[in-house]
Amino acid sequence: MDLQDQQQGSSEPMKVFNDSIHGHIELHPLLVRIIDTPQFQRLRHIKQLGGAYLVFPGASHNRFEHSIGVGYLAGCLLQDLEKRQPELQISREDILCVQIAGLCHDLGHGPFSHMFDRMFIPKVRPGLIWKHENASVQMFDHLVKVNKLEPVMEKYGLTPNDLVFIKEQIEGPRGNVDTGHSWQYEGRPKEKSFLYEIVANKRNGIDVDKWDYFARDCHHLGIQNIFDYRRFLKFARVCEVKGQKHICTREKEADDLYDMFYMRNCLHRKAYQHKVVYITEVMITEALEKANPYIKIQGSSGKMFTISTAMEDMEAYNKLTDHIFEQILYSSDRNLSEAQTILQDIIHRRLYKCVGQTTTEKDIEVSKEKRLEYAEEVAKSKPASTAVDLTAEDFIVSVIFMDYGMKKKNPLDEVEFYCKTAPDTPIKIRKTQVSKLLPEKFAEQLIRVYCKKTDERSLEAAKKYFVQWCMNRNFTKPQDGDITAPELTPQKHELNTSDEDDSQGRAKRAKKRIEPEFDTQRSKPHLNIGGAVVSQ
């Protein structure tokens, strides 16, 4: 089934878009009708990478073009599967619904993308469980209703059940589904379970959303993308695994998939979780928090909403974009003066400074209360060598996770493969079967400390506070610890050993626990294993 077949005899032609990543792409007329709505056009004004644009000059791309790319790739993957395996009985409606889900999966993003739902909303509305996927489904319903698209969808063969299927791909199973059953979805039967792995793959994270933002973000950030989704398309195949059908790939592609997850980690490390990007978004969040009570957004029936409540009404939420930054910055409302001061600091590059980064052997708690407690600890870690007094309010402690997409798990443990000689038989591939050079761990926790005071004297003192805190906590020695606080680091043996010394020390301690010791009274060797004596 090709793209022309999707039109089902309609006289409307496919529309061609010249995309900066995928080149000239053709989209179904119904997708074009959705793109041409104000609710979708809103995505032109929401930066894909939020505050990263204020750090990386090229990261000016928006959710608009990313969403078009995801809709296109969703169609590519499904059409390839349909041609390769006609027995799957993939229908035109299946392809159209998956493309619409890809197109609309980010409709619910707020200003500065993930900053809004991961930083701003938790800060101003603690306890509220809300994700942008929730708003994406609500905005999709709003889009269909106000633009009267239901008759248009019916024209192309879509039913109310297809609309359920589209929303399930974005948000997951609907809340009223009986969780006691093995199959929780309503939109498509269990025989088509693989359709739910294309746009947002909750099972192993291999989906077209990642493929597009890897390619698009790397292009705009100036980072080399090491994963080519086009190769995955060539080897994608559906196999039955424990009664459900899943998308699998050839066993020889395992190494490339590790590259894909490594690429995700690289993007988080180099861009998404970049230390300056993070603190820029912290400052924007602080500005929005101070402006929140004074910004009024009109929604349906003339009701007014604030920045933090606009997502309760889609008519109001549709007016909330990155433009809120300039709206606050250039307002004549004196109530916004504190927020304006913060935004002025951002555009004049008077940012809070990162005074150090460290790691831990064991994960530490990351709740809001705990981070404030850590800031108190840092403030109390004043070295004797500094005369500068800093308080907990001067510090921000950030605890972030870097992983391969599945927390501490190896993501390929959730992937099935097939062999050339047995394309319908799914198999698992262990990490040791791929390479001995792959990571031992797939996640780590990073701790960063920022100082709000930016004068040179305070920053130098803050760095010493940080090093002292790391010593008190037995954290890893900061990379520049010997330079920033040379009078402190030699005092702590754990912070003054090299990796080689540390590994040799561990080996000696392990050897000591198991080497034979001789009982002088009995002249009989015995083993001391972890404190327990065992006679030989």
MIDREN-659734 format. One line per field, with one value per residue (C-alpha): residue number from 1; residue in one letter; x, y, z. Coordinates in nm, 2 decimals. Layout:
! residues N
tormar = NUM, ...
zakol = a, ...
X = X, ...
Y = Y, ...
Z = Z, ...
END
This chain:
! residues 536
tormar = 1, 2, 3, 4, 5, 6, 7, 8, 9, 10, 11, 12, 13, 14, 15, 16, 17, 18, 19, 20, 21, 22, 23, 24, 25, 26, 27, 28, 29, 30, 31, 32, 33, 34, 35, 36, 37, 38, 39, 40, 41, 42, 43, 44, 45, 46, 47, 48, 49, 50, 51, 52, 53, 54, 55, 56, 57, 58, 59, 60, 61, 62, 63, 64, 65, 66, 67, 68, 69, 70, 71, 72, 73, 74, 75, 76, 77, 78, 79, 80, 81, 82, 83, 84, 85, 86, 87, 88, 89, 90, 91, 92, 93, 94, 95, 96, 97, 98, 99, 100, 101, 102, 103, 104, 105, 106, 107, 108, 109, 110, 111, 112, 113, 114, 115, 116, 117, 118, 119, 120, 121, 122, 123, 124, 125, 126, 127, 128, 129, 130, 131, 132, 133, 134, 135, 136, 137, 138, 139, 140, 141, 142, 143, 144, 145, 146, 147, 148, 149, 150, 151, 152, 153, 154, 155, 156, 157, 158, 159, 160, 161, 162, 163, 164, 165, 166, 167, 168, 169, 170, 171, 172, 173, 174, 175, 176, 177, 178, 179, 180, 181, 182, 183, 184, 185, 186, 187, 188, 189, 190, 191, 192, 193, 194, 195, 196, 197, 198, 199, 200, 201, 202, 203, 204, 205, 206, 207, 208, 209, 210, 211, 212, 213, 214, 215, 216, 217, 218, 219, 220, 221, 222, 223, 224, 225, 226, 227, 228, 229, 230, 231, 232, 233, 234, 235, 236, 237, 238, 239, 240, 241, 242, 243, 244, 245, 246, 247, 248, 249, 250, 251, 252, 253, 254, 255, 256, 257, 258, 259, 260, 261, 262, 263, 264, 265, 266, 267, 268, 269, 270, 271, 272, 273, 274, 275, 276, 277, 278, 279, 280, 281, 282, 283, 284, 285, 286, 287, 288, 289, 290, 291, 292, 293, 294, 295, 296, 297, 298, 299, 300, 301, 302, 303, 304, 305, 306, 307, 308, 309, 310, 311, 312, 313, 314, 315, 316, 317, 318, 319, 320, 321, 322, 323, 324, 325, 326, 327, 328, 329, 330, 331, 332, 333, 334, 335, 336, 337, 338, 339, 340, 341, 342, 343, 344, 345, 346, 347, 348, 349, 350, 351, 352, 353, 354, 355, 356, 357, 358, 359, 360, 361, 362, 363, 364, 365, 366, 367, 368, 369, 370, 371, 372, 373, 374, 375, 376, 377, 378, 379, 380, 381, 382, 383, 384, 385, 386, 387, 388, 389, 390, 391, 392, 393, 394, 395, 396, 397, 398, 399, 400, 401, 402, 403, 404, 405, 406, 407, 408, 409, 410, 411, 412, 413, 414, 415, 416, 417, 418, 419, 420, 421, 422, 423, 424, 425, 426, 427, 428, 429, 430, 431, 432, 433, 434, 435, 436, 437, 438, 439, 440, 441, 442, 443, 444, 445, 446, 447, 448, 449, 450, 451, 452, 453, 454, 455, 456, 457, 458, 459, 460, 461, 462, 463, 464, 465, 466, 467, 468, 469, 470, 471, 472, 473, 474, 475, 476, 477, 478, 479, 480, 481, 482, 483, 484, 485, 486, 487, 488, 489, 490, 491, 492, 493, 494, 495, 496, 497, 498, 499, 500, 501, 502, 503, 504, 505, 506, 507, 508, 509, 510, 511, 512, 513, 514, 515, 516, 517, 518, 519, 520, 521, 522, 523, 524, 525, 526, 527, 528, 529, 530, 531, 532, 533, 534, 535, 536
zakol = m, d, l, q, d, q, q, q, g, s, s, e, p, m, k, v, f, n, d, s, i, h, g, h, i, e, l, h, p, l, l, v, r, i, i, d, t, p, q, f, q, r, l, r, h, i, k, q, l, g, g, a, y, l, v, f, p, g, a, s, h, n, r, f, e, h, s, i, g, v, g, y, l, a, g, c, l, l, q, d, l, e, k, r, q, p, e, l, q, i, s, r, e, d, i, l, c, v, q, i, a, g, l, c, h, d, l, g, h, g, p, f, s, h, m, f, d, r, m, f, i, p, k, v, r, p, g, l, i, w, k, h, e, n, a, s, v, q, m, f, d, h, l, v, k, v, n, k, l, e, p, v, m, e, k, y, g, l, t, p, n, d, l, v, f, i, k, e, q, i, e, g, p, r, g, n, v, d, t, g, h, s, w, q, y, e, g, r, p, k, e, k, s, f, l, y, e, i, v, a, n, k, r, n, g, i, d, v, d, k, w, d, y, f, a, r, d, c, h, h, l, g, i, q, n, i, f, d, y, r, r, f, l, k, f, a, r, v, c, e, v, k, g, q, k, h, i, c, t, r, e, k, e, a, d, d, l, y, d, m, f, y, m, r, n, c, l, h, r, k, a, y, q, h, k, v, v, y, i, t, e, v, m, i, t, e, a, l, e, k, a, n, p, y, i, k, i, q, g, s, s, g, k, m, f, t, i, s, t, a, m, e, d, m, e, a, y, n, k, l, t, d, h, i, f, e, q, i, l, y, s, s, d, r, n, l, s, e, a, q, t, i, l, q, d, i, i, h, r, r, l, y, k, c, v, g, q, t, t, t, e, k, d, i, e, v, s, k, e, k, r, l, e, y, a, e, e, v, a, k, s, k, p, a, s, t, a, v, d, l, t, a, e, d, f, i, v, s, v, i, f, m, d, y, g, m, k, k, k, n, p, l, d, e, v, e, f, y, c, k, t, a, p, d, t, p, i, k, i, r, k, t, q, v, s, k, l, l, p, e, k, f, a, e, q, l, i, r, v, y, c, k, k, t, d, e, r, s, l, e, a, a, k, k, y, f, v, q, w, c, m, n, r, n, f, t, k, p, q, d, g, d, i, t, a, p, e, l, t, p, q, k, h, e, l, n, t, s, d, e, d, d, s, q, g, r, a, k, r, a, k, k, r, i, e, p, e, f, d, t, q, r, s, k, p, h, l, n, i, g, g, a, v, v, s, q
X = 0.00, 0.16, 0.07, -0.16, -0.36, -0.43, -0.64, -0.92, -1.03, -1.04, -0.99, -0.77, -0.40, -0.12, 0.07, 0.45, 0.65, 1.02, 1.15, 1.51, 1.57, 1.37, 1.37, 1.05, 0.77, 0.41, 0.13, -0.23, -0.49, -0.64, -0.30, -0.28, -0.62, -0.49, -0.17, -0.37, -0.56, -0.47, -0.41, -0.14, 0.01, 0.06, 0.35, 0.54, 0.59, 0.72, 1.09, 1.17, 1.45, 1.31, 1.58, 1.85, 1.81, 1.95, 2.27, 2.30, 2.25, 2.13, 1.86, 1.59, 1.36, 1.01, 0.76, 0.58, 0.84, 0.92, 0.56, 0.53, 0.85, 0.71, 0.39, 0.58, 0.81, 0.52, 0.37, 0.71, 0.75, 0.40, 0.40, 0.73, 0.58, 0.27, 0.47, 0.70, 0.43, 0.08, -0.04, -0.05, -0.36, -0.25, -0.54, -0.54, -0.72, -0.44, -0.18, -0.38, -0.44, -0.08, 0.03, -0.23, -0.10, 0.26, 0.14, -0.05, 0.16, 0.31, 0.01, 0.00, 0.34, 0.35, 0.60, 0.96, 0.85, 0.96, 1.05, 0.68, 0.56, 0.88, 0.99, 0.73, 0.41, 0.56, 0.69, 0.37, 0.13, 0.30, 0.11, -0.06, 0.00, 0.00, 0.20, 0.20, 0.06, -0.26, -0.29, -0.21, -0.52, -0.73, -0.60, -0.66, -1.02, -1.05, -0.89, -1.13, -1.43, -1.37, -1.25, -1.54, -1.31, -1.53, -1.71, -1.37, -1.24, -1.55, -1.49, -1.16, -1.31, -1.23, -1.47, -1.51, -1.31, -1.03, -1.02, -0.99, -0.70, -0.52, -0.55, -0.43, -0.11, -0.04, -0.15, -0.16, -0.46, -0.77, -0.85, -1.18, -1.02, -1.04, -0.67, -0.75, -0.74, -0.42, -0.52, -0.58, -0.65, -0.98, -0.88, -0.72, -0.73, -0.45, -0.36, -0.25, -0.05, 0.25, 0.07, 0.12, 0.50, 0.54, 0.48, 0.56, 0.71, 0.65, 0.81, 1.17, 1.18, 1.25, 1.00, 0.97, 0.95, 1.32, 1.43, 1.30, 1.43, 1.77, 1.82, 1.66, 1.82, 2.16, 2.13, 2.04, 2.28, 2.58, 2.62, 2.70, 2.41, 2.55, 2.21, 2.05, 1.68, 1.66, 1.86, 1.61, 1.33, 1.49, 1.50, 1.19, 0.96, 0.66, 0.70, 0.47, 0.61, 0.42, 0.09, 0.14, 0.29, 0.59, 0.82, 1.16, 1.48, 1.76, 2.01, 2.30, 2.14, 2.20, 2.51, 2.33, 2.06, 2.32, 2.44, 2.08, 2.05, 2.41, 2.31, 2.02, 2.26, 2.49, 2.22, 2.11, 2.47, 2.58, 2.26, 1.93, 2.09, 2.38, 2.46, 2.39, 2.07, 1.95, 2.01, 1.87, 1.54, 1.55, 1.57, 1.28, 1.08, 1.15, 1.03, 0.71, 0.64, 0.67, 0.45, 0.19, -0.06, -0.06, -0.08, -0.45, -0.54, -0.89, -1.04, -1.38, -1.69, -1.47, -1.32, -0.97, -0.68, -0.33, -0.01, -0.04, -0.41, -0.44, -0.41, -0.75, -0.91, -0.78, -0.90, -0.68, -0.39, -0.39, -0.28, 0.01, 0.34, 0.71, 0.58, 0.50, 0.88, 0.84, 0.49, 0.64, 0.97, 0.80, 0.49, 0.42, 0.26, 0.46, 0.35, 0.59, 0.90, 1.06, 1.00, 1.13, 1.45, 1.52, 1.45, 1.67, 1.95, 1.90, 1.92, 2.22, 2.38, 2.39, 2.32, 2.36, 2.69, 2.76, 3.03, 3.08, 2.96, 3.01, 2.87, 2.78, 2.83, 2.47, 2.18, 2.06, 1.70, 1.59, 1.27, 1.22, 1.26, 1.58, 1.73, 1.67, 1.82, 2.13, 2.15, 2.15, 2.43, 2.64, 2.59, 2.71, 3.02, 3.22, 3.59, 3.82, 4.02, 3.74, 3.60, 3.29, 2.96, 2.70, 2.36, 2.14, 1.94, 2.26, 2.28, 2.08, 2.14, 2.04, 2.03, 1.99, 1.99, 2.18, 2.07, 2.00, 1.63, 1.52, 1.66, 1.92, 1.81, 1.98, 1.73, 1.80, 1.67, 1.33, 1.40, 1.34, 1.54, 1.51, 1.76, 1.78, 1.71, 1.41, 1.24, 0.93, 1.11, 1.19, 1.51, 1.68, 2.04, 2.25, 2.50, 2.80, 2.69, 2.73, 3.05, 3.26, 3.32, 2.96, 2.89, 2.86, 2.60, 2.33, 2.25, 2.43, 2.33, 2.50, 2.49, 2.54, 2.56, 2.49, 2.55, 2.31, 2.57, 2.78, 3.06, 3.41, 3.47, 3.15, 3.19, 3.54, 3.41, 3.12, 3.35, 3.53, 3.20, 3.12, 3.45, 3.41, 3.06, 3.18, 3.45, 3.19, 2.96, 3.23, 3.12, 3.36, 3.62, 3.51, 3.71, 3.87, 3.88, 4.26, 4.26, 3.96, 4.04, 4.40, 4.41, 4.11, 4.15, 4.47, 4.30, 4.07, 4.23, 3.93, 3.94, 4.31, 4.36, 4.38, 4.15, 4.45, 4.52, 4.16, 4.12, 4.45, 4.32, 3.99, 4.19, 4.41, 4.10, 3.93, 4.25, 4.28, 3.93, 4.00, 4.37, 4.47, 4.56, 4.74, 4.63, 4.95, 4.80, 4.68, 4.93, 4.64, 4.55, 4.20, 4.02, 3.90, 3.60, 3.43, 3.49, 3.38, 3.66, 3.65, 3.90, 4.07
Y = 0.00, 0.33, 0.68, 0.73, 0.43, 0.59, 0.86, 0.60, 0.76, 1.12, 1.39, 1.59, 1.55, 1.46, 1.76, 1.79, 1.94, 2.01, 1.91, 2.00, 1.65, 1.41, 1.60, 1.62, 1.42, 1.36, 1.38, 1.26, 1.53, 1.46, 1.52, 1.85, 1.95, 1.89, 2.08, 2.38, 2.43, 2.70, 2.43, 2.27, 2.59, 2.69, 2.45, 2.69, 2.90, 2.64, 2.56, 2.19, 2.21, 2.48, 2.69, 2.52, 2.78, 3.04, 2.83, 2.66, 2.93, 2.67, 2.51, 2.73, 2.45, 2.41, 2.13, 2.21, 2.06, 1.77, 1.67, 1.66, 1.45, 1.20, 1.17, 1.11, 0.84, 0.66, 0.62, 0.50, 0.23, 0.10, 0.10, -0.10, -0.35, -0.38, -0.45, -0.70, -0.88, -0.86, -1.13, -0.86, -0.71, -0.35, -0.14, 0.21, 0.33, 0.17, 0.37, 0.69, 0.66, 0.60, 0.89, 1.12, 1.00, 1.09, 1.42, 1.51, 1.35, 1.68, 1.91, 1.94, 2.09, 2.42, 2.71, 2.59, 2.23, 2.00, 2.29, 2.36, 2.01, 1.89, 2.21, 2.49, 2.29, 2.07, 2.39, 2.60, 2.31, 2.05, 1.72, 1.76, 1.46, 1.61, 1.54, 1.70, 1.38, 1.44, 1.79, 1.64, 1.42, 1.71, 1.95, 1.68, 1.65, 2.03, 2.05, 1.80, 1.97, 2.34, 2.27, 2.04, 1.76, 1.46, 1.46, 1.49, 1.19, 0.99, 1.08, 0.89, 0.59, 0.68, 0.58, 0.69, 0.38, 0.50, 0.83, 0.62, 0.44, 0.76, 0.89, 0.56, 0.58, 0.92, 0.88, 0.50, 0.28, 0.47, 0.50, 0.31, -0.01, -0.31, -0.36, -0.72, -0.82, -0.89, -0.65, -0.30, -0.11, -0.05, 0.10, -0.21, -0.58, -0.78, -0.91, -0.56, -0.49, -0.39, -0.07, 0.07, 0.05, 0.29, 0.65, 0.60, 0.26, 0.21, -0.13, -0.06, 0.30, 0.22, 0.45, 0.71, 1.00, 0.93, 0.88, 1.22, 1.42, 1.24, 1.35, 1.69, 1.79, 1.68, 1.88, 2.20, 2.15, 2.07, 1.72, 1.41, 1.16, 0.81, 0.63, 0.59, 0.50, 0.41, 0.09, -0.01, 0.03, -0.22, -0.49, -0.42, -0.72, -0.83, -1.15, -1.31, -1.30, -1.47, -1.42, -1.06, -0.92, -0.70, -0.52, -0.70, -0.66, -0.87, -1.01, -0.83, -0.49, -0.53, -0.32, -0.04, -0.03, 0.01, 0.31, 0.45, 0.44, 0.57, 0.86, 0.94, 0.95, 1.18, 1.42, 1.44, 1.48, 1.74, 1.93, 1.85, 1.83, 2.07, 2.26, 2.60, 2.49, 2.36, 2.67, 2.89, 2.69, 2.72, 3.10, 3.10, 2.89, 3.13, 3.42, 3.24, 3.15, 3.52, 3.63, 3.35, 3.54, 3.85, 3.70, 3.64, 3.43, 3.42, 3.08, 2.95, 3.14, 3.44, 3.26, 3.38, 3.15, 3.19, 3.04, 2.74, 2.68, 2.74, 2.37, 2.32, 2.49, 2.42, 2.76, 2.93, 2.68, 2.73, 3.10, 2.99, 2.96, 3.07, 3.42, 3.44, 3.53, 3.85, 3.92, 3.94, 4.11, 4.40, 4.44, 4.78, 4.60, 4.68, 4.35, 4.18, 4.37, 4.08, 3.84, 4.10, 4.14, 3.76, 3.77, 4.07, 3.87, 3.60, 3.82, 4.00, 3.66, 3.71, 3.35, 3.15, 2.97, 2.60, 2.56, 2.19, 1.85, 1.51, 1.16, 0.91, 0.54, 0.50, 0.70, 0.98, 1.11, 1.37, 1.52, 1.89, 1.88, 1.67, 1.92, 2.20, 2.00, 1.94, 2.32, 2.36, 2.11, 2.29, 2.62, 2.46, 2.32, 2.64, 2.56, 2.73, 2.88, 3.11, 3.42, 3.45, 3.36, 3.20, 3.08, 2.79, 3.05, 3.11, 2.75, 2.54, 2.16, 1.97, 1.59, 1.44, 1.10, 0.99, 0.66, 0.47, 0.52, 0.24, 0.37, 0.12, -0.16, -0.26, -0.14, -0.43, -0.68, -0.57, -0.61, -0.92, -1.02, -1.27, -1.45, -1.46, -1.83, -1.81, -1.47, -1.56, -1.69, -1.42, -1.45, -1.26, -1.14, -1.10, -0.81, -1.04, -1.18, -0.83, -0.70, -0.70, -0.33, -0.23, -0.05, -0.24, 0.01, 0.18, 0.47, 0.72, 1.00, 1.34, 1.61, 1.97, 2.27, 2.63, 2.96, 3.25, 3.50, 3.57, 3.80, 3.65, 3.64, 3.46, 3.21, 3.12, 3.06, 2.86, 2.62, 2.56, 2.51, 2.25, 2.06, 2.05, 1.91, 1.64, 1.55, 1.54, 1.32, 1.10, 1.19, 1.16, 1.43, 1.72, 1.73, 2.07, 2.00, 2.02, 2.36, 2.52, 2.40, 2.26, 2.31, 2.08, 1.78, 1.63, 1.60, 1.33, 1.01, 0.90, 1.23, 1.21, 0.87, 0.80, 0.55, 0.30, 0.35, 0.30, -0.02, -0.16, -0.07, -0.26, -0.56, -0.57, -0.54, -0.83, -1.04, -0.98, -1.11, -1.44, -1.52, -1.80, -1.70, -1.94, -2.02, -2.01, -2.23, -2.51, -2.45, -2.51, -2.29, -2.14, -1.89, -1.56, -1.48, -1.16, -1.21, -1.57, -1.83, -2.15, -2.43, -2.59
Z = 0.00, -0.10, -0.01, -0.31, -0.21, 0.13, -0.04, -0.09, -0.41, -0.28, -0.54, -0.29, -0.38, -0.14, -0.02, -0.04, 0.24, 0.21, 0.55, 0.66, 0.78, 0.57, 0.24, 0.03, 0.20, 0.10, 0.36, 0.34, 0.29, 0.64, 0.80, 0.61, 0.74, 1.10, 1.03, 0.91, 1.23, 1.49, 1.75, 1.55, 1.42, 1.79, 1.79, 1.56, 1.87, 2.11, 2.10, 2.06, 2.32, 2.55, 2.71, 2.51, 2.24, 2.48, 2.50, 2.16, 1.89, 1.63, 1.84, 1.71, 1.58, 1.71, 1.80, 1.47, 1.24, 1.48, 1.49, 1.11, 1.10, 1.35, 1.16, 0.84, 0.99, 1.15, 0.81, 0.67, 0.93, 0.90, 0.52, 0.52, 0.76, 0.54, 0.23, 0.40, 0.59, 0.42, 0.66, 0.93, 0.76, 0.82, 0.69, 0.54, 0.86, 1.07, 0.88, 0.90, 1.27, 1.35, 1.14, 1.31, 1.65, 1.55, 1.42, 1.74, 2.01, 2.12, 2.10, 2.48, 2.53, 2.72, 2.70, 2.66, 2.61, 2.89, 3.12, 3.16, 3.27, 3.45, 3.63, 3.63, 3.71, 3.98, 4.15, 4.14, 4.18, 4.39, 4.42, 4.08, 3.86, 3.51, 3.19, 2.85, 2.71, 2.90, 2.75, 2.40, 2.41, 2.54, 2.27, 2.00, 2.11, 2.11, 1.77, 1.62, 1.77, 1.70, 1.35, 1.27, 1.15, 1.25, 0.91, 0.73, 0.93, 0.85, 0.48, 0.50, 0.68, 1.04, 1.32, 1.68, 1.78, 1.56, 1.76, 2.07, 1.91, 1.82, 2.18, 2.33, 2.13, 2.27, 2.64, 2.69, 2.80, 2.89, 3.27, 3.25, 3.11, 3.34, 3.44, 3.53, 3.17, 2.98, 2.70, 2.82, 2.49, 2.32, 1.99, 1.84, 1.94, 2.08, 1.73, 1.64, 1.95, 1.75, 1.64, 1.98, 1.96, 1.67, 1.80, 2.17, 2.26, 2.63, 2.61, 2.50, 2.38, 2.01, 1.83, 1.55, 1.80, 1.90, 1.54, 1.44, 1.74, 1.73, 1.37, 1.40, 1.74, 1.63, 1.30, 1.49, 1.78, 1.57, 1.71, 1.50, 1.49, 1.50, 1.46, 1.11, 1.14, 0.77, 0.84, 1.11, 0.86, 0.63, 0.90, 1.11, 1.13, 1.35, 1.55, 1.80, 2.16, 2.44, 2.27, 2.16, 1.84, 1.87, 1.63, 1.61, 1.41, 1.28, 1.54, 1.36, 1.44, 1.82, 1.80, 1.61, 1.88, 2.15, 1.94, 1.94, 2.32, 2.35, 2.12, 2.36, 2.65, 2.46, 2.37, 2.74, 2.85, 2.59, 2.54, 2.72, 3.07, 2.99, 3.31, 3.15, 2.98, 3.31, 3.51, 3.23, 3.26, 3.64, 3.60, 3.35, 3.59, 3.87, 3.65, 3.55, 3.91, 4.01, 3.72, 3.75, 3.97, 3.75, 3.40, 3.29, 2.99, 2.86, 2.80, 2.70, 2.81, 2.90, 3.20, 3.30, 3.38, 3.51, 3.35, 3.59, 3.53, 3.16, 3.07, 3.24, 2.94, 2.59, 2.45, 2.71, 2.68, 2.30, 2.37, 2.60, 2.41, 2.44, 2.38, 2.75, 2.79, 2.59, 2.73, 3.08, 2.98, 2.80, 3.02, 3.19, 3.49, 3.80, 3.96, 3.71, 3.81, 4.00, 3.71, 3.46, 3.67, 3.63, 3.26, 3.22, 3.39, 3.14, 2.83, 2.98, 3.05, 3.42, 3.49, 3.81, 3.80, 3.83, 4.10, 4.07, 3.97, 4.14, 4.13, 4.40, 4.45, 4.58, 4.45, 4.67, 4.72, 4.47, 4.62, 4.65, 5.02, 5.00, 4.75, 4.99, 5.27, 5.05, 4.99, 5.37, 5.40, 5.14, 5.32, 5.64, 5.47, 5.50, 5.49, 5.75, 5.47, 5.34, 5.51, 5.28, 5.44, 5.21, 5.30, 5.18, 4.97, 4.77, 4.65, 4.41, 4.42, 4.11, 4.10, 3.75, 3.60, 3.29, 3.14, 2.83, 2.84, 3.08, 3.41, 3.53, 3.30, 2.98, 2.72, 2.49, 2.75, 2.63, 2.26, 2.05, 1.75, 1.47, 1.25, 0.87, 0.87, 1.11, 1.06, 1.26, 1.57, 1.82, 2.02, 2.30, 2.27, 2.59, 2.62, 2.62, 2.29, 2.13, 2.28, 2.59, 2.55, 2.64, 2.97, 3.29, 3.41, 3.21, 3.45, 3.68, 3.90, 3.87, 4.14, 4.05, 4.27, 4.15, 4.32, 4.28, 4.37, 4.06, 4.18, 4.16, 4.54, 4.62, 4.33, 4.45, 4.80, 4.67, 4.49, 4.81, 5.00, 4.73, 4.76, 5.14, 5.10, 4.87, 5.13, 5.40, 5.19, 5.05, 4.70, 4.40, 4.39, 4.16, 3.83, 3.93, 4.30, 4.32, 4.16, 4.33, 4.68, 4.69, 5.06, 5.11, 4.88, 5.02, 5.36, 5.24, 5.12, 4.92, 4.73, 4.67, 4.51, 4.14, 3.97, 3.96, 4.33, 4.41, 4.21, 4.36, 4.71, 4.64, 4.51, 4.83, 5.05, 4.87, 4.88, 5.25, 5.31, 5.15, 5.19, 5.44, 5.79, 6.02, 6.37, 6.58, 6.85, 6.62, 6.34, 6.10, 5.81, 5.80, 5.58, 5.70, 5.47, 5.55, 5.92, 5.93, 6.01, 5.80, 5.87, 5.58
END
